[in-house]
Amino acid sequence: MIIALVGATGTGKSSLSLELAESWRERGQAVEIVNADAMQLYRGMDIGTAKLAVAERHGIAHHLIDVLDVVDEASVARFQADARAAITSIQSRGAVPLLVGGSGLYVASVLTDFQFPGTDPDRRAHWEGELARLGPAALHAELDRRDPVAAAAIGPHNGRRIVRALEVGEITGEPFSAGLAARARPWQPYRQFALALDREALVERLDERVVAMWSSGLLDEVRALLPLGLERGVTASRAIGYAQAIAQLRGDVDEAEAIAQTQSLTRRYSRRQVSWFRRDDSVEWLDARAHDLVAQIDRRLDHAAPVSMSE
């Protein structure tokens, strides 16, 4: 069985994953963690993604961290294959795979029967041209007209995914959001736990986290990544915090504006994360401020069956 620990950024998933893994290890059950945060796939993108350093992982094996260069384009289809291979390997060792992250589509692609249609170079080129000509907001409005469910899930700023959704809709004749129905068909039995925090507390935590990113040396991290091609990276260069740090280094914004923009985008992203997981009936919600989260998860695992193909 796969255990997934999900939720909005800043709710404490990484720390809880370590607590859970250590607790189970003490009772004789090995746990290995599989990262499901799209930006933690990138080498060198540490501060802005709140990536745990190796020394902070307490000897717990972590998979799919630091597997891409900043010039590489992240792909959900590639992640699905890599994560499932890691999970199968973990299970072959008798360990429990713990999938941890807030990238909802990445999590769902692993847990459920997500299918990825092929590409049509002509349609892709058409929509990429429209993106360059009109910008992501206009293309998002077109997606919203055609497929409002997909538009709500993707948001108005992710031009690459908007293009892909429009392309898939034209290739298949079905809305891109039809793939969301695949969440009813598990790949393997699983349980999915999400950490919840009231909006006011979460916003305060996120705003403080962004300030801490800058004080911890995000600009120096970005400076070191620029010679490695960060600005050329289709995915990495647009990551929240990194895009704003690049703009500050260029002199396009000052530090206060870069931080304010990052805080605003992080708040919006967290809302989309919560909305995504709230739409998934398999998610079991936990209060992120509770002091007995490991015990709560243990009790729930003891008293309910996993999501499986029989359901």
Rosetta blueprint (number, residue, H / E / L):
1 M L
2 I E
3 I E
4 A E
5 L E
6 V E
7 G E
8 A L
9 T L
10 G L
11 T L
12 G L
13 K H
14 S H
15 S H
16 L H
17 S H
18 L H
19 E H
20 L H
21 A H
22 E H
23 S H
24 W H
25 R H
26 E H
27 R L
28 G L
29 Q L
30 A L
31 V E
32 E E
33 I E
34 V E
35 N E
36 A L
37 D L
38 A H
39 M H
40 Q H
41 L H
42 Y E
43 R L
44 G L
45 M L
46 D L
47 I H
48 G H
49 T H
50 A L
51 K L
52 L L
53 A L
54 V H
55 A H
56 E H
57 R H
58 H L
59 G L
60 I L
61 A L
62 H E
63 H E
64 L L
65 I L
66 D L
67 V L
68 L E
69 D L
70 V L
71 V L
72 D L
73 E L
74 A L
75 S L
76 V H
77 A H
78 R H
79 F H
80 Q H
81 A H
82 D H
83 A H
84 R H
85 A H
86 A H
87 I H
88 T H
89 S H
90 I H
91 Q H
92 S H
93 R L
94 G L
95 A L
96 V E
97 P E
98 L E
99 L E
100 V E
101 G L
102 G L
103 S L
104 G H
105 L H
106 Y H
107 V H
108 A H
109 S H
110 V H
111 L H
112 T E
113 D L
114 F L
115 Q L
116 F L
117 P L
118 G L
119 T L
120 D L
121 P H
122 D H
123 R H
124 R H
125 A H
126 H H
127 W H
128 E H
129 G H
130 E H
131 L H
132 A H
133 R H
134 L H
135 G L
136 P H
137 A H
138 A H
139 L H
140 H H
141 A H
142 E H
143 L H
144 D H
145 R H
146 R H
147 D L
148 P H
149 V H
150 A H
151 A H
152 A H
153 A H
154 I H
155 G L
156 P L
157 H L
158 N L
159 G H
160 R H
161 R H
162 I H
163 V H
164 R H
165 A H
166 L H
167 E H
168 V H
169 G H
170 E H
171 I H
172 T H
173 G L
174 E L
175 P L
176 F H
177 S H
178 A H
179 G H
180 L H
181 A H
182 A H
183 R H
184 A H
185 R L
186 P E
187 W L
188 Q L
189 P L
190 Y E
191 R E
192 Q E
193 F E
194 A E
195 L E
196 A E
197 L L
198 D L
199 R H
200 E H
201 A H
202 L H
203 V H
204 E H
205 R H
206 L H
207 D H
208 E H
209 R H
210 V H
211 V H
212 A H
213 M H
214 W H
215 S H
216 S L
217 G L
218 L H
219 L H
220 D H
221 E H
222 V H
223 R H
224 A H
225 L H
226 L H
227 P H
228 L H
229 G L
230 L H
231 E H
232 R H
233 G L
234 V L
235 T L
236 A H
237 S H
238 R H
239 A L
240 I L
241 G L
242 Y H
243 A H
244 Q H
245 A H
246 I H
247 A H
248 Q H
249 L H
250 R H
251 G L
252 D L
253 V L
254 D L
255 E H
256 A H
257 E H
258 A H
259 I H
260 A H
261 Q H
262 T H
263 Q H
264 S H
265 L H
266 T H
267 R H
268 R H
269 Y H
270 S H
271 R H
272 R H
273 Q H
274 V H
275 S H
276 W H
277 F H
278 R H
279 R L
280 D L
281 D L
282 S L
283 V E
284 E E
285 W E
286 L E
287 D E
288 A L
289 R L
290 A L
291 H L
292 D L
293 L H
294 V H
295 A H
296 Q H
297 I H
298 D H
299 R H
300 R H
301 L H
302 D H
303 H H
304 A L
305 A L
306 P L
307 V E
308 S L
309 M L
310 S L
311 E L
